[in-house]
Amino acid sequence: MPEFTYEIVETLGTLSETAKGWTKELNLISWNGREPKLDIREWAPEHEKMGKGVTLTEEEAQEILKILGQRYA
């Protein structure tokens, strides 16, 4: 598996937590030194492990907000 780096630039919020302490979080993350993007994924306590997640550009996040606004307005 290729090496990668990440930096959690800003923690925006926790969406949920499992009984084992893993949290599903919305963070702003810089992957491999690139421009930070919004990221939703599960994290082990202390962020020592991560699950699969979804990374979104600002434009994609705005589209999600628009879709959710139409659905739940």
PDB file of N, CA, C, O and CB in Angstrom:
ATOM      1  N   MET A   1       0.852  -1.172   0.000  1.00  0.00           N
ATOM      2  CA  MET A   1       0.000   0.000   0.000  1.00  0.00           C
ATOM      3  C   MET A   1       0.894   1.230   0.000  1.00  0.00           C
ATOM      4  O   MET A   1       1.853   1.300   0.769  1.00  0.00           O
ATOM      5  CB  MET A   1      -0.967   0.001   1.221  1.00  0.00           C
ATOM      6  N   PRO A   2       0.584   2.216  -0.870  1.00  0.00           N
ATOM      7  CA  PRO A   2       1.420   3.421  -0.932  1.00  0.00           C
ATOM      8  C   PRO A   2       1.342   4.239   0.356  1.00  0.00           C
ATOM      9  O   PRO A   2       0.322   4.253   1.044  1.00  0.00           O
ATOM     10  CB  PRO A   2       1.004   4.288  -2.117  1.00  0.00           C
ATOM     11  N   GLU A   3       2.445   4.918   0.660  1.00  0.00           N
ATOM     12  CA  GLU A   3       2.497   5.782   1.832  1.00  0.00           C
ATOM     13  C   GLU A   3       1.696   7.054   1.567  1.00  0.00           C
ATOM     14  O   GLU A   3       1.640   7.531   0.434  1.00  0.00           O
ATOM     15  CB  GLU A   3       3.961   6.125   2.199  1.00  0.00           C
ATOM     16  N   PHE A   4       1.079   7.598   2.608  1.00  0.00           N
ATOM     17  CA  PHE A   4       0.388   8.869   2.489  1.00  0.00           C
ATOM     18  C   PHE A   4       0.495   9.599   3.819  1.00  0.00           C
ATOM     19  O   PHE A   4       0.739   8.999   4.866  1.00  0.00           O
ATOM     20  CB  PHE A   4      -1.097   8.670   2.076  1.00  0.00           C
ATOM     21  N   THR A   5       0.307  10.904   3.745  1.00  0.00           N
ATOM     22  CA  THR A   5       0.328  11.721   4.951  1.00  0.00           C
ATOM     23  C   THR A   5      -0.976  12.496   5.025  1.00  0.00           C
ATOM     24  O   THR A   5      -1.640  12.737   4.018  1.00  0.00           O
ATOM     25  CB  THR A   5       1.556  12.683   4.966  1.00  0.00           C
ATOM     26  N   TYR A   6      -1.321  12.879   6.245  1.00  0.00           N
ATOM     27  CA  TYR A   6      -2.502  13.703   6.426  1.00  0.00           C
ATOM     28  C   TYR A   6      -2.303  14.598   7.632  1.00  0.00           C
ATOM     29  O   TYR A   6      -1.552  14.282   8.555  1.00  0.00           O
ATOM     30  CB  TYR A   6      -3.767  12.837   6.587  1.00  0.00           C
ATOM     31  N   GLU A   7      -2.995  15.719   7.597  1.00  0.00           N
ATOM     32  CA  GLU A   7      -3.001  16.638   8.733  1.00  0.00           C
ATOM     33  C   GLU A   7      -4.436  17.098   8.938  1.00  0.00           C
ATOM     34  O   GLU A   7      -5.053  17.652   8.029  1.00  0.00           O
ATOM     35  CB  GLU A   7      -2.033  17.862   8.500  1.00  0.00           C
ATOM     36  N   ILE A   8      -4.964  16.867  10.131  1.00  0.00           N
ATOM     37  CA  ILE A   8      -6.283  17.385  10.451  1.00  0.00           C
ATOM     38  C   ILE A   8      -6.102  18.866  10.747  1.00  0.00           C
ATOM     39  O   ILE A   8      -5.610  19.245  11.810  1.00  0.00           O
ATOM     40  CB  ILE A   8      -6.944  16.618  11.665  1.00  0.00           C
ATOM     41  N   VAL A   9      -6.504  19.693   9.798  1.00  0.00           N
ATOM     42  CA  VAL A   9      -6.328  21.142   9.893  1.00  0.00           C
ATOM     43  C   VAL A   9      -7.328  21.719  10.890  1.00  0.00           C
ATOM     44  O   VAL A   9      -6.997  22.605  11.677  1.00  0.00           O
ATOM     45  CB  VAL A   9      -6.496  21.810   8.505  1.00  0.00           C
ATOM     46  N   GLU A  10      -8.571  21.199  10.843  1.00  0.00           N
ATOM     47  CA  GLU A  10      -9.610  21.689  11.747  1.00  0.00           C
ATOM     48  C   GLU A  10     -10.648  20.596  11.956  1.00  0.00           C
ATOM     49  O   GLU A  10     -11.107  19.978  10.995  1.00  0.00           O
ATOM     50  CB  GLU A  10     -10.275  22.978  11.190  1.00  0.00           C
ATOM     51  N   THR A  11     -11.012  20.360  13.193  1.00  0.00           N
ATOM     52  CA  THR A  11     -12.103  19.449  13.515  1.00  0.00           C
ATOM     53  C   THR A  11     -13.379  20.263  13.552  1.00  0.00           C
ATOM     54  O   THR A  11     -13.519  21.179  14.363  1.00  0.00           O
ATOM     55  CB  THR A  11     -11.861  18.707  14.873  1.00  0.00           C
ATOM     56  N   LEU A  12     -14.314  19.925  12.665  1.00  0.00           N
ATOM     57  CA  LEU A  12     -15.550  20.693  12.557  1.00  0.00           C
ATOM     58  C   LEU A  12     -16.661  20.127  13.431  1.00  0.00           C
ATOM     59  O   LEU A  12     -17.535  20.871  13.875  1.00  0.00           O
ATOM     60  CB  LEU A  12     -16.006  20.736  11.119  1.00  0.00           C
ATOM     61  N   GLY A  13     -16.641  18.817  13.685  1.00  0.00           N
ATOM     62  CA  GLY A  13     -17.664  18.247  14.560  1.00  0.00           C
ATOM     63  C   GLY A  13     -17.679  16.731  14.532  1.00  0.00           C
ATOM     64  O   GLY A  13     -17.146  16.099  13.620  1.00  0.00           O
ATOM     65  N   THR A  14     -18.303  16.162  15.556  1.00  0.00           N
ATOM     66  CA  THR A  14     -18.487  14.717  15.666  1.00  0.00           C
ATOM     67  C   THR A  14     -19.938  14.404  15.340  1.00  0.00           C
ATOM     68  O   THR A  14     -20.851  14.994  15.918  1.00  0.00           O
ATOM     69  CB  THR A  14     -18.103  14.194  17.093  1.00  0.00           C
ATOM     70  N   LEU A  15     -20.152  13.476  14.415  1.00  0.00           N
ATOM     71  CA  LEU A  15     -21.492  13.109  13.984  1.00  0.00           C
ATOM     72  C   LEU A  15     -22.085  11.999  14.843  1.00  0.00           C
ATOM     73  O   LEU A  15     -23.285  11.996  15.119  1.00  0.00           O
ATOM     74  CB  LEU A  15     -21.471  12.680  12.535  1.00  0.00           C
ATOM     75  N   SER A  16     -21.238  11.050  15.269  1.00  0.00           N
ATOM     76  CA  SER A  16     -21.709   9.945  16.106  1.00  0.00           C
ATOM     77  C   SER A  16     -20.515   9.260  16.751  1.00  0.00           C
ATOM     78  O   SER A  16     -19.364   9.517  16.396  1.00  0.00           O
ATOM     79  CB  SER A  16     -22.540   8.928  15.275  1.00  0.00           C
ATOM     80  N   GLU A  17     -20.814   8.372  17.720  1.00  0.00           N
ATOM     81  CA  GLU A  17     -19.769   7.611  18.404  1.00  0.00           C
ATOM     82  C   GLU A  17     -20.275   6.197  18.658  1.00  0.00           C
ATOM     83  O   GLU A  17     -21.423   5.998  19.054  1.00  0.00           O
ATOM     84  CB  GLU A  17     -19.352   8.300  19.741  1.00  0.00           C
ATOM     85  N   THR A  18     -19.394   5.208  18.424  1.00  0.00           N
ATOM     86  CA  THR A  18     -19.756   3.814  18.664  1.00  0.00           C
ATOM     87  C   THR A  18     -19.465   3.442  20.117  1.00  0.00           C
ATOM     88  O   THR A  18     -18.814   4.193  20.844  1.00  0.00           O
ATOM     89  CB  THR A  18     -18.990   2.876  17.700  1.00  0.00           C
ATOM     90  N   ALA A  19     -19.951   2.282  20.526  1.00  0.00           N
ATOM     91  CA  ALA A  19     -19.708   1.789  21.885  1.00  0.00           C
ATOM     92  C   ALA A  19     -18.219   1.558  22.138  1.00  0.00           C
ATOM     93  O   ALA A  19     -17.774   1.610  23.285  1.00  0.00           O
ATOM     94  CB  ALA A  19     -20.485   0.489  22.125  1.00  0.00           C
ATOM     95  N   LYS A  20     -17.444   1.304  21.083  1.00  0.00           N
ATOM     96  CA  LYS A  20     -16.001   1.070  21.236  1.00  0.00           C
ATOM     97  C   LYS A  20     -15.183   2.351  21.183  1.00  0.00           C
ATOM     98  O   LYS A  20     -13.953   2.304  21.222  1.00  0.00           O
ATOM     99  CB  LYS A  20     -15.517   0.127  20.162  1.00  0.00           C
ATOM    100  N   GLY A  21     -15.852   3.494  21.094  1.00  0.00           N
ATOM    101  CA  GLY A  21     -15.145   4.766  21.137  1.00  0.00           C
ATOM    102  C   GLY A  21     -14.764   5.354  19.794  1.00  0.00           C
ATOM    103  O   GLY A  21     -14.208   6.452  19.749  1.00  0.00           O
ATOM    104  N   TRP A  22     -15.046   4.657  18.685  1.00  0.00           N
ATOM    105  CA  TRP A  22     -14.780   5.227  17.371  1.00  0.00           C
ATOM    106  C   TRP A  22     -15.773   6.355  17.124  1.00  0.00           C
ATOM    107  O   TRP A  22     -16.943   6.251  17.493  1.00  0.00           O
ATOM    108  CB  TRP A  22     -14.875   4.143  16.254  1.00  0.00           C
ATOM    109  N   THR A  23     -15.304   7.436  16.499  1.00  0.00           N
ATOM    110  CA  THR A  23     -16.174   8.566  16.210  1.00  0.00           C
ATOM    111  C   THR A  23     -16.237   8.817  14.709  1.00  0.00           C
ATOM    112  O   THR A  23     -15.234   8.706  14.004  1.00  0.00           O
ATOM    113  CB  THR A  23     -15.688   9.822  16.943  1.00  0.00           C
ATOM    114  N   LYS A  24     -17.426   9.155  14.233  1.00  0.00           N
ATOM    115  CA  LYS A  24     -17.585   9.594  12.849  1.00  0.00           C
ATOM    116  C   LYS A  24     -17.510  11.109  12.898  1.00  0.00           C
ATOM    117  O   LYS A  24     -18.317  11.763  13.559  1.00  0.00           O
ATOM    118  CB  LYS A  24     -18.952   9.080  12.196  1.00  0.00           C
ATOM    119  N   GLU A  25     -16.521  11.663  12.185  1.00  0.00           N
ATOM    120  CA  GLU A  25     -16.216  13.082  12.299  1.00  0.00           C
ATOM    121  C   GLU A  25     -16.249  13.796  10.955  1.00  0.00           C
ATOM    122  O   GLU A  25     -16.024  13.205   9.899  1.00  0.00           O
ATOM    123  CB  GLU A  25     -14.866  13.265  12.936  1.00  0.00           C
ATOM    124  N   LEU A  26     -16.537  15.082  11.038  1.00  0.00           N
ATOM    125  CA  LEU A  26     -16.391  15.985   9.900  1.00  0.00           C
ATOM    126  C   LEU A  26     -15.178  16.854  10.197  1.00  0.00           C
ATOM    127  O   LEU A  26     -15.178  17.634  11.149  1.00  0.00           O
ATOM    128  CB  LEU A  26     -17.697  16.858   9.658  1.00  0.00           C
ATOM    129  N   ASN A  27     -14.150  16.714   9.378  1.00  0.00           N
ATOM    130  CA  ASN A  27     -12.901  17.445   9.572  1.00  0.00           C
ATOM    131  C   ASN A  27     -12.470  18.116   8.278  1.00  0.00           C
ATOM    132  O   ASN A  27     -12.921  17.754   7.192  1.00  0.00           O
ATOM    133  CB  ASN A  27     -11.798  16.507  10.076  1.00  0.00           C
ATOM    134  N   LEU A  28     -11.602  19.086   8.411  1.00  0.00           N
ATOM    135  CA  LEU A  28     -10.907  19.679   7.280  1.00  0.00           C
ATOM    136  C   LEU A  28      -9.518  19.055   7.296  1.00  0.00           C
ATOM    137  O   LEU A  28      -8.749  19.267   8.233  1.00  0.00           O
ATOM    138  CB  LEU A  28     -10.856  21.276   7.362  1.00  0.00           C
ATOM    139  N   ILE A  29      -9.192  18.270   6.241  1.00  0.00           N
ATOM    140  CA  ILE A  29      -7.940  17.503   6.230  1.00  0.00           C
ATOM    141  C   ILE A  29      -7.128  17.821   4.981  1.00  0.00           C
ATOM    142  O   ILE A  29      -7.660  17.930   3.876  1.00  0.00           O
ATOM    143  CB  ILE A  29      -8.228  15.990   6.304  1.00  0.00           C
ATOM    144  N   SER A  30      -5.828  17.967   5.190  1.00  0.00           N
ATOM    145  CA  SER A  30      -4.885  18.094   4.090  1.00  0.00           C
ATOM    146  C   SER A  30      -4.262  16.719   3.865  1.00  0.00           C
ATOM    147  O   SER A  30      -3.590  16.185   4.748  1.00  0.00           O
ATOM    148  CB  SER A  30      -3.788  19.185   4.389  1.00  0.00           C
ATOM    149  N   TRP A  31      -4.484  16.156   2.693  1.00  0.00           N
ATOM    150  CA  TRP A  31      -3.916  14.851   2.337  1.00  0.00           C
ATOM    151  C   TRP A  31      -2.672  15.069   1.486  1.00  0.00           C
ATOM    152  O   TRP A  31      -2.721  15.772   0.477  1.00  0.00           O
ATOM    153  CB  TRP A  31      -4.957  13.969   1.579  1.00  0.00           C
ATOM    154  N   ASN A  32      -1.555  14.464   1.892  1.00  0.00           N
ATOM    155  CA  ASN A  32      -0.292  14.545   1.151  1.00  0.00           C
ATOM    156  C   ASN A  32       0.116  15.987   0.842  1.00  0.00           C
ATOM    157  O   ASN A  32       0.635  16.280  -0.235  1.00  0.00           O
ATOM    158  CB  ASN A  32      -0.403  13.761  -0.146  1.00  0.00           C
ATOM    159  N   GLY A  33      -0.128  16.885   1.810  1.00  0.00           N
ATOM    160  CA  GLY A  33       0.300  18.265   1.673  1.00  0.00           C
ATOM    161  C   GLY A  33      -0.539  19.108   0.727  1.00  0.00           C
ATOM    162  O   GLY A  33      -0.191  20.254   0.442  1.00  0.00           O
ATOM    163  N   ARG A  34      -1.640  18.551   0.239  1.00  0.00           N
ATOM    164  CA  ARG A  34      -2.495  19.295  -0.689  1.00  0.00           C
ATOM    165  C   ARG A  34      -3.435  20.230   0.059  1.00  0.00           C
ATOM    166  O   ARG A  34      -3.474  20.255   1.289  1.00  0.00           O
ATOM    167  CB  ARG A  34      -3.303  18.331  -1.563  1.00  0.00           C
ATOM    168  N   GLU A  35      -4.192  21.000  -0.723  1.00  0.00           N
ATOM    169  CA  GLU A  35      -5.193  21.920  -0.178  1.00  0.00           C
ATOM    170  C   GLU A  35      -6.184  21.129   0.682  1.00  0.00           C
ATOM    171  O   GLU A  35      -6.645  20.070   0.256  1.00  0.00           O
ATOM    172  CB  GLU A  35      -5.938  22.683  -1.326  1.00  0.00           C
ATOM    173  N   PRO A  36      -6.524  21.617   1.883  1.00  0.00           N
ATOM    174  CA  PRO A  36      -7.462  20.892   2.750  1.00  0.00           C
ATOM    175  C   PRO A  36      -8.836  20.738   2.110  1.00  0.00           C
ATOM    176  O   PRO A  36      -9.311  21.619   1.394  1.00  0.00           O
ATOM    177  CB  PRO A  36      -7.601  21.608   4.084  1.00  0.00           C
ATOM    178  N   LYS A  37      -9.469  19.581   2.391  1.00  0.00           N
ATOM    179  CA  LYS A  37     -10.821  19.284   1.916  1.00  0.00           C
ATOM    180  C   LYS A  37     -11.653  18.811   3.091  1.00  0.00           C
ATOM    181  O   LYS A  37     -11.124  18.365   4.109  1.00  0.00           O
ATOM    182  CB  LYS A  37     -10.806  18.215   0.782  1.00  0.00           C
ATOM    183  N   LEU A  38     -12.970  18.915   2.933  1.00  0.00           N
ATOM    184  CA  LEU A  38     -13.878  18.372   3.940  1.00  0.00           C
ATOM    185  C   LEU A  38     -13.803  16.857   3.885  1.00  0.00           C
ATOM    186  O   LEU A  38     -13.724  16.273   2.805  1.00  0.00           O
ATOM    187  CB  LEU A  38     -15.339  18.866   3.717  1.00  0.00           C
ATOM    188  N   ASP A  39     -13.828  16.227   5.038  1.00  0.00           N
ATOM    189  CA  ASP A  39     -13.652  14.782   5.110  1.00  0.00           C
ATOM    190  C   ASP A  39     -14.591  14.210   6.170  1.00  0.00           C
ATOM    191  O   ASP A  39     -14.638  14.705   7.296  1.00  0.00           O
ATOM    192  CB  ASP A  39     -12.176  14.418   5.426  1.00  0.00           C
ATOM    193  N   ILE A  40     -15.336  13.167   5.805  1.00  0.00           N
ATOM    194  CA  ILE A  40     -16.208  12.456   6.740  1.00  0.00           C
ATOM    195  C   ILE A  40     -15.710  11.026   6.810  1.00  0.00           C
ATOM    196  O   ILE A  40     -15.669  10.326   5.797  1.00  0.00           O
ATOM    197  CB  ILE A  40     -17.723  12.519   6.301  1.00  0.00           C
ATOM    198  N   ARG A  41     -15.325  10.582   8.027  1.00  0.00           N
ATOM    199  CA  ARG A  41     -14.874   9.201   8.206  1.00  0.00           C
ATOM    200  C   ARG A  41     -14.891   8.845   9.687  1.00  0.00           C
ATOM    201  O   ARG A  41     -15.027   9.716  10.546  1.00  0.00           O
ATOM    202  CB  ARG A  41     -13.453   8.999   7.614  1.00  0.00           C
ATOM    203  N   GLU A  42     -14.749   7.547   9.974  1.00  0.00           N
ATOM    204  CA  GLU A  42     -14.661   7.081  11.350  1.00  0.00           C
ATOM    205  C   GLU A  42     -13.202   7.044  11.783  1.00  0.00           C
ATOM    206  O   GLU A  42     -12.302   6.694  11.019  1.00  0.00           O
ATOM    207  CB  GLU A  42     -15.313   5.689  11.504  1.00  0.00           C
ATOM    208  N   TRP A  43     -13.008   7.424  13.051  1.00  0.00           N
ATOM    209  CA  TRP A  43     -11.667   7.460  13.643  1.00  0.00           C
ATOM    210  C   TRP A  43     -11.672   6.686  14.953  1.00  0.00           C
ATOM    211  O   TRP A  43     -12.624   6.750  15.731  1.00  0.00           O
ATOM    212  CB  TRP A  43     -11.197   8.924  13.877  1.00  0.00           C
ATOM    213  N   ALA A  44     -10.578   5.946  15.178  1.00  0.00           N
ATOM    214  CA  ALA A  44     -10.374   5.301  16.472  1.00  0.00           C
ATOM    215  C   ALA A  44     -10.043   6.380  17.498  1.00  0.00           C
ATOM    216  O   ALA A  44      -9.650   7.489  17.135  1.00  0.00           O
ATOM    217  CB  ALA A  44      -9.240   4.224  16.400  1.00  0.00           C
ATOM    218  N   PRO A  45     -10.203   6.050  18.788  1.00  0.00           N
ATOM    219  CA  PRO A  45      -9.792   7.023  19.802  1.00  0.00           C
ATOM    220  C   PRO A  45      -8.334   7.457  19.569  1.00  0.00           C
ATOM    221  O   PRO A  45      -7.493   6.647  19.180  1.00  0.00           O
ATOM    222  CB  PRO A  45      -9.959   6.423  21.228  1.00  0.00           C
ATOM    223  N   GLU A  46      -8.058   8.707  19.805  1.00  0.00           N
ATOM    224  CA  GLU A  46      -6.723   9.304  19.618  1.00  0.00           C
ATOM    225  C   GLU A  46      -6.301   9.360  18.144  1.00  0.00           C
ATOM    226  O   GLU A  46      -5.150   9.687  17.855  1.00  0.00           O
ATOM    227  CB  GLU A  46      -5.685   8.512  20.411  1.00  0.00           C
ATOM    228  N   HIS A  47      -7.199   9.053  17.217  1.00  0.00           N
ATOM    229  CA  HIS A  47      -6.937   9.105  15.773  1.00  0.00           C
ATOM    230  C   HIS A  47      -5.784   8.205  15.331  1.00  0.00           C
ATOM    231  O   HIS A  47      -5.107   8.513  14.350  1.00  0.00           O
ATOM    232  CB  HIS A  47      -6.642  10.524  15.362  1.00  0.00           C
ATOM    233  N   GLU A  48      -5.548   7.088  16.047  1.00  0.00           N
ATOM    234  CA  GLU A  48      -4.450   6.200  15.650  1.00  0.00           C
ATOM    235  C   GLU A  48      -4.819   5.306  14.469  1.00  0.00           C
ATOM    236  O   GLU A  48      -3.929   4.776  13.805  1.00  0.00           O
ATOM    237  CB  GLU A  48      -4.030   5.337  16.826  1.00  0.00           C
ATOM    238  N   LYS A  49      -6.122   5.125  14.191  1.00  0.00           N
ATOM    239  CA  LYS A  49      -6.592   4.359  13.034  1.00  0.00           C
ATOM    240  C   LYS A  49      -7.781   5.105  12.441  1.00  0.00           C
ATOM    241  O   LYS A  49      -8.459   5.880  13.116  1.00  0.00           O
ATOM    242  CB  LYS A  49      -6.984   2.881  13.433  1.00  0.00           C
ATOM    243  N   MET A  50      -8.012   4.843  11.142  1.00  0.00           N
ATOM    244  CA  MET A  50      -9.150   5.472  10.475  1.00  0.00           C
ATOM    245  C   MET A  50      -9.863   4.459   9.609  1.00  0.00           C
ATOM    246  O   MET A  50      -9.266   3.494   9.131  1.00  0.00           O
ATOM    247  CB  MET A  50      -8.699   6.674   9.631  1.00  0.00           C
ATOM    248  N   GLY A  51     -11.148   4.692   9.414  1.00  0.00           N
ATOM    249  CA  GLY A  51     -11.939   3.882   8.496  1.00  0.00           C
ATOM    250  C   GLY A  51     -12.004   4.556   7.133  1.00  0.00           C
ATOM    251  O   GLY A  51     -11.446   5.633   6.925  1.00  0.00           O
ATOM    252  N   LYS A  52     -12.696   3.898   6.214  1.00  0.00           N
ATOM    253  CA  LYS A  52     -12.903   4.497   4.899  1.00  0.00           C
ATOM    254  C   LYS A  52     -13.803   5.710   5.050  1.00  0.00           C
ATOM    255  O   LYS A  52     -14.666   5.759   5.926  1.00  0.00           O
ATOM    256  CB  LYS A  52     -13.516   3.473   3.903  1.00  0.00           C
ATOM    257  N   GLY A  53     -13.590   6.676   4.191  1.00  0.00           N
ATOM    258  CA  GLY A  53     -14.368   7.900   4.311  1.00  0.00           C
ATOM    259  C   GLY A  53     -14.673   8.522   2.970  1.00  0.00           C
ATOM    260  O   GLY A  53     -14.417   7.941   1.915  1.00  0.00           O
ATOM    261  N   VAL A  54     -15.226   9.714   3.034  1.00  0.00           N
ATOM    262  CA  VAL A  54     -15.578  10.502   1.856  1.00  0.00           C
ATOM    263  C   VAL A  54     -14.920  11.864   1.999  1.00  0.00           C
ATOM    264  O   VAL A  54     -15.032  12.514   3.039  1.00  0.00           O
ATOM    265  CB  VAL A  54     -17.134  10.634   1.692  1.00  0.00           C
ATOM    266  N   THR A  55     -14.236  12.290   0.949  1.00  0.00           N
ATOM    267  CA  THR A  55     -13.598  13.598   0.933  1.00  0.00           C
ATOM    268  C   THR A  55     -14.308  14.463  -0.100  1.00  0.00           C
ATOM    269  O   THR A  55     -14.560  14.030  -1.225  1.00  0.00           O
ATOM    270  CB  THR A  55     -12.072  13.482   0.619  1.00  0.00           C
ATOM    271  N   LEU A  56     -14.625  15.691   0.298  1.00  0.00           N
ATOM    272  CA  LEU A  56     -15.404  16.584  -0.559  1.00  0.00           C
ATOM    273  C   LEU A  56     -14.703  17.917  -0.756  1.00  0.00           C
ATOM    274  O   LEU A  56     -14.088  18.453   0.166  1.00  0.00           O
ATOM    275  CB  LEU A  56     -16.788  16.809   0.029  1.00  0.00           C
ATOM    276  N   THR A  57     -14.805  18.445  -1.970  1.00  0.00           N
ATOM    277  CA  THR A  57     -14.373  19.813  -2.212  1.00  0.00           C
ATOM    278  C   THR A  57     -15.440  20.745  -1.643  1.00  0.00           C
ATOM    279  O   THR A  57     -16.532  20.298  -1.292  1.00  0.00           O
ATOM    280  CB  THR A  57     -14.136  20.079  -3.741  1.00  0.00           C
ATOM    281  N   GLU A  58     -15.134  22.018  -1.553  1.00  0.00           N
ATOM    282  CA  GLU A  58     -16.111  22.999  -1.070  1.00  0.00           C
ATOM    283  C   GLU A  58     -17.339  23.023  -1.985  1.00  0.00           C
ATOM    284  O   GLU A  58     -18.468  23.137  -1.508  1.00  0.00           O
ATOM    285  CB  GLU A  58     -15.472  24.410  -0.990  1.00  0.00           C
ATOM    286  N   GLU A  59     -17.119  22.915  -3.285  1.00  0.00           N
ATOM    287  CA  GLU A  59     -18.226  22.926  -4.239  1.00  0.00           C
ATOM    288  C   GLU A  59     -19.131  21.706  -4.039  1.00  0.00           C
ATOM    289  O   GLU A  59     -20.354  21.835  -4.088  1.00  0.00           O
ATOM    290  CB  GLU A  59     -17.689  22.960  -5.679  1.00  0.00           C
ATOM    291  N   GLU A  60     -18.548  20.534  -3.817  1.00  0.00           N
ATOM    292  CA  GLU A  60     -19.339  19.330  -3.577  1.00  0.00           C
ATOM    293  C   GLU A  60     -20.142  19.442  -2.289  1.00  0.00           C
ATOM    294  O   GLU A  60     -21.292  19.007  -2.229  1.00  0.00           O
ATOM    295  CB  GLU A  60     -18.436  18.104  -3.523  1.00  0.00           C
ATOM    296  N   ALA A  61     -19.539  20.022  -1.261  1.00  0.00           N
ATOM    297  CA  ALA A  61     -20.246  20.219   0.008  1.00  0.00           C
ATOM    298  C   ALA A  61     -21.424  21.170  -0.176  1.00  0.00           C
ATOM    299  O   ALA A  61     -22.489  20.960   0.405  1.00  0.00           O
ATOM    300  CB  ALA A  61     -19.286  20.763   1.085  1.00  0.00           C
ATOM    301  N   GLN A  62     -21.239  22.210  -0.977  1.00  0.00           N
ATOM    302  CA  GLN A  62     -22.334  23.140  -1.248  1.00  0.00           C
ATOM    303  C   GLN A  62     -23.476  22.446  -1.985  1.00  0.00           C
ATOM    304  O   GLN A  62     -24.643  22.740  -1.727  1.00  0.00           O
ATOM    305  CB  GLN A  62     -21.829  24.334  -2.066  1.00  0.00           C
ATOM    306  N   GLU A  63     -23.158  21.531  -2.895  1.00  0.00           N
ATOM    307  CA  GLU A  63     -24.185  20.768  -3.603  1.00  0.00           C
ATOM    308  C   GLU A  63     -24.955  19.861  -2.642  1.00  0.00           C
ATOM    309  O   GLU A  63     -26.175  19.733  -2.748  1.00  0.00           O
ATOM    310  CB  GLU A  63     -23.550  19.932  -4.725  1.00  0.00           C
ATOM    311  N   ILE A  64     -24.243  19.236  -1.708  1.00  0.00           N
ATOM    312  CA  ILE A  64     -24.910  18.400  -0.701  1.00  0.00           C
ATOM    313  C   ILE A  64     -25.863  19.246   0.133  1.00  0.00           C
ATOM    314  O   ILE A  64     -26.990  18.828   0.399  1.00  0.00           O
ATOM    315  CB  ILE A  64     -23.871  17.702   0.214  1.00  0.00           C
ATOM    316  N   LEU A  65     -25.425  20.429   0.548  1.00  0.00           N
ATOM    317  CA  LEU A  65     -26.297  21.319   1.315  1.00  0.00           C
ATOM    318  C   LEU A  65     -27.551  21.679   0.528  1.00  0.00           C
ATOM    319  O   LEU A  65     -28.652  21.710   1.077  1.00  0.00           O
ATOM    320  CB  LEU A  65     -25.546  22.590   1.710  1.00  0.00           C
ATOM    321  N   LYS A  66     -27.374  21.949  -0.760  1.00  0.00           N
ATOM    322  CA  LYS A  66     -28.508  22.300  -1.609  1.00  0.00           C
ATOM    323  C   LYS A  66     -29.487  21.117  -1.706  1.00  0.00           C
ATOM    324  O   LYS A  66     -30.697  21.297  -1.571  1.00  0.00           O
ATOM    325  CB  LYS A  66     -28.016  22.719  -3.022  1.00  0.00           C
ATOM    326  N   ILE A  67     -28.963  19.927  -1.936  1.00  0.00           N
ATOM    327  CA  ILE A  67     -29.801  18.727  -2.043  1.00  0.00           C
ATOM    328  C   ILE A  67     -30.525  18.454  -0.733  1.00  0.00           C
ATOM    329  O   ILE A  67     -31.725  18.178  -0.732  1.00  0.00           O
ATOM    330  CB  ILE A  67     -28.951  17.507  -2.438  1.00  0.00           C
ATOM    331  N   LEU A  68     -29.801  18.529   0.391  1.00  0.00           N
ATOM    332  CA  LEU A  68     -30.436  18.292   1.691  1.00  0.00           C
ATOM    333  C   LEU A  68     -31.479  19.361   2.019  1.00  0.00           C
ATOM    334  O   LEU A  68     -32.506  19.062   2.628  1.00  0.00           O
ATOM    335  CB  LEU A  68     -29.377  18.248   2.792  1.00  0.00           C
ATOM    336  N   GLY A  69     -31.217  20.597   1.618  1.00  0.00           N
ATOM    337  CA  GLY A  69     -32.167  21.674   1.818  1.00  0.00           C
ATOM    338  C   GLY A  69     -33.477  21.417   1.076  1.00  0.00           C
ATOM    339  O   GLY A  69     -34.562  21.686   1.591  1.00  0.00           O
ATOM    340  N   GLN A  70     -33.354  20.886  -0.154  1.00  0.00           N
ATOM    341  CA  GLN A  70     -34.541  20.559  -0.928  1.00  0.00           C
ATOM    342  C   GLN A  70     -35.300  19.380  -0.311  1.00  0.00           C
ATOM    343  O   GLN A  70     -36.531  19.352  -0.323  1.00  0.00           O
ATOM    344  CB  GLN A  70     -34.155  20.241  -2.372  1.00  0.00           C
ATOM    345  N   ARG A  71     -34.576  18.434   0.215  1.00  0.00           N
ATOM    346  CA  ARG A  71     -35.163  17.214   0.773  1.00  0.00           C
ATOM    347  C   ARG A  71     -35.842  17.479   2.120  1.00  0.00           C
ATOM    348  O   ARG A  71     -36.914  16.936   2.389  1.00  0.00           O
ATOM    349  CB  ARG A  71     -34.084  16.138   0.935  1.00  0.00           C
ATOM    350  N   TYR A  72     -35.227  18.304   2.960  1.00  0.00           N
ATOM    351  CA  TYR A  72     -35.714  18.479   4.329  1.00  0.00           C
ATOM    352  C   TYR A  72     -36.292  19.858   4.614  1.00  0.00           C
ATOM    353  O   TYR A  72     -36.544  20.190   5.773  1.00  0.00           O
ATOM    354  CB  TYR A  72     -34.606  18.212   5.286  1.00  0.00           C
ATOM    355  N   ALA A  73     -36.505  20.662   3.585  1.00  0.00           N
ATOM    356  CA  ALA A  73     -37.065  22.011   3.778  1.00  0.00           C
ATOM    357  C   ALA A  73     -38.556  21.962   4.070  1.00  0.00           C
ATOM    358  O   ALA A  73     -39.183  23.005   4.258  1.00  0.00           O
ATOM    359  CB  ALA A  73     -36.813  22.875   2.541  1.00  0.00           C
TER     360      ALA A  73
END
